[in-house]
Amino acid sequence: MDVKDEDKSEESKKNHMVYYRSLINTIKEIKEEKHIEKENAIKEHLDKRIEAMVKDQKRLREMFPDITEEEWHGNTK
């Protein structure tokens, strides 16, 4: 099995930060949708989607450990 090297260039870093922030917004939207939803099967599906996105965020934080939590969330000075 081939293992792909991770691109940790500055461009990749910026693109991954944009993606991370989009996940924050998507998770927020799904949580709002879940709050409105009545059917348990759909709520469970939404939970699984959120769980997958949170795992992806964790993967990105591990890929770029030099980025602070504030930077991930767009709170830079």
Residue pairs with C-beta under 8 A, 6 or more apart in sequence:
6 63
8 63
8 64
13 64
13 67
16 60
16 63
16 64
17 67
17 71
17 72
19 60
20 57
20 60
20 72
21 72
21 73
21 74
23 53
23 56
23 57
24 57
24 73
26 53
27 50
27 53
27 54
30 46
30 49
30 50
30 53
31 50
33 46
34 43
34 46
34 47
34 50
37 43
37 46
57 72
60 72
61 67
61 72
70 76
